[in-house]
Amino acid sequence: MKIAILGTGRVGSALAHAIVLKQLCDHLVIAGRNTAQARGDALDLQHVLSFCPRPMTIEAAATEDVRDAEIIVLTSSVPSDAACTSRLDLGVGNAELFARLIPS
């Protein structure tokens, strides 16, 4: 099974780490606006495989390249600032972001 994570922030990175440790798929793809971060996360997670019982393909990709995944997890978000007191404050911006990401 192929799982793709869209978003290379803390939530996406933590989720990717858990997926690798739990061995929840055969192929994990990490994608996001920051392609260097996605590539770095993928390389870091390949080291984690040393502690796992079976191999897994882990790679970074562009957002458009994840459409064939069985599961796509959106962890992308607009940036928060000091005035943000709740994730609900990001709702309007995230809805606009998702409207752009999902068609891709």
N, C-alpha and C positions, 0 to 999 in steps of 0.2 A: 504494500500500500504506500502511496505517496502523499505526504502531508506538506503543505506549504504554509509558511508564516509570512504575512505581509506586515512589516514593521520591525525595525531593528533597535527599538528602544529597550528599556529595562524589562517591560512586560514580555515583549517578543523574545528577548534573549533568555529570560528565565524559563519561559515556556519551552523554547527549543532545548535547553539543557535538560529539563524534565522529560521531554519526549525521548531524547537520546538515552538517558539513564533507565527509563522504563521500557526501552526498546519497543515503542508503539508503532513503528513503521519500518519499511525497508529503505525508504528514500525520503529524506528531509530536505526541503528547499527553503532558503531564507531570502527574502526579497524586501527591498525598501527604497526610499528616496536616496538614502546614503548607501551607495553600492560598496564603498570601501568598508563601511561598518558591517554590511552583510557578508562580505568576503572574509573579514576578520573573524566574525562570529562563526562562520562555517569552518574556518581553519582551526579555531580554538576547540570547537566541538569534535573535530576529527581526532584531537588528542584525547578527549574524554572516551572515545571508543576503545582505548586501551583497557578500560575497566569494565567493558561490556562483553557478554558472552558470544555475541554474533556480530558480523559486519553490517554496516549500514552505509548507504551513499548519502553524503551530506554535501550540499553545494549552495552557492549563492547564485541568484538569477535576477533578471529584470522582472518587474511586476507582470508584464505581458506573458512571461514564460511559465507561469504557474497554472494556467487554465486547465491543464490536464490532470491536476492533482485530485485525488478522491476527497480530500478535506483541505479547505482553505480557511485559515484563521486570520482575521483582521485584528491586528494589535496596533495599527497605525493611529496616530492622533495628531491633532494640531498642537503646537507647543502651548504649555501653560505658563502663566506668569505669576508674580507675587500676589496679584489680586484674585487669583483663582482659589476659591475655598472649597470647591467640590468638583468632581469630574462632570457633574451636570452642567457646570459653567461652560464646558467645552462642547456641549451638545450641538449647537448650531454649526459651529466650525467643523465638527466631526461629521455631521450629516453632509455638509458640502464636500468634504474630503472623500467620504465613502461614495458619493455620487460620481466623483471623478475616477476613483479606483476600481469600483466594481465592474463598470463596462469593459475596462481593459482586461 
